[in-house]
């Protein structure tokens, strides 16, 4: 809300609008795809972006790209392995999170350069 004031928009109205849009997205996604896939699509791209980016704008771009890559990768794997699409999308997103977590560990434990 504080950044809304900086941009000259009403903070409480924007918060309510964002929450309504989020609720609508959750309801529609759960009805279309199921609870596990909906939860994975809402949580995992954001978790991956938090591991990869420290800033808001690049993090939002990473979230969108990770979500798209996870869905596309899961659908391709589903087609190639002759499996259901939903679980394969979730597995693709989990694999992407594991890679991001491992990359974060490697980056954290890397020796400092002089």
Secondary structure, DSSP 4 states (H G I P E B T S, - for coil): -HHHHHHTS-HHHHHHHHHHHHHHHHHHHHHHH-HHHHHHHHHHHHHHHHHH-SSHHHHHHHHHHHHHHHHHHHHHHHHHHT--HHHHHHHHHHHHHHHHHHHHHHHHHSPPP-
